[in-house]
Amino acid sequence: MNHQVETIRRELEKLLEGVQLERVDLKLTTLDKDVEEFAKSFNLISSLKPCSDDSFESPATILLDAYQSPFLVYKTEAGHYRVLSGLLTFQKLCKAKYAKNVDSSVPCLILSRRPKAQLRRLILMNDVVRPLLKEFVDISADTINYTLPHLFTSVDQPSVFFSPEWQSLFPSIKTKTELCRWLHISTKSVKLK
């Protein structure tokens, strides 16, 4: 197993020790600053859905989404909660003005501490790529070409497949061909390094 993958696995095990599932008032939750910066820099909803209009959904069904995939949070010293994952559902609940309801509690998996920066980023990236690559949605090459470079490349690291985060999340996928084979899409339309 890749040394980096093993290190992250150990860190995650330590972090997830003693995690508690609790209902938390949505008014006390905000995005972790790194998650918030990401949300401002990248329109996640537009990359995953053809339309961001959730008006057909009731707050109850959005709340059900939260129960089927609770937020991963840590508690601050001031008693507030910072969301590390569950970004899509968090955005939908805020947009639906769920917090204005009298009982606006949502399920949260509460970590005992704030993770280190590298682990926070990996948690966020997994939260974003899960619906895109892991949950068997019909994914297009355009979505891959838009999303993966934004998440996994930088000036210092222009290759998606050589980024430490990609190698931690998908250690067996080392090339564009392997990714396309896994997703059952053509390599001709995917433009990744």
Sequence and secondary structure as in RCSB ss.txt:
>XXXX:A:sequence
MNHQVETIRRELEKLLEGVQLERVDLKLTTLDKDVEEFAKSFNLISSLKPCSDDSFESPATILLDAYQSPFLVYK
TEAGHYRVLSGLLTFQKLCKAKYAKNVDSSVPCLILSRRPKAQLRRLILMNDVVRPLLKEFVDISADTINYTLPH
LFTSVDQPSVFFSPEWQSLFPSIKTKTELCRWLHISTKSVKLK
>XXXX:A:secstr
  HHHHHHHHHHHHHHTT EEEEEEGGGEEE HHHHHHHHH  HHHHH S    TTS HHHHHHHHHHS EEEEE
 TTS EEEEE HHHHHHHHHTTGGGSS  EEEEEEESS   HHHHHHHHHHHHHIIIIIS     HHHHHHHHHH
HH  SS   TTTSHHHHHH TT  SHHHHHHHHT  SSS    
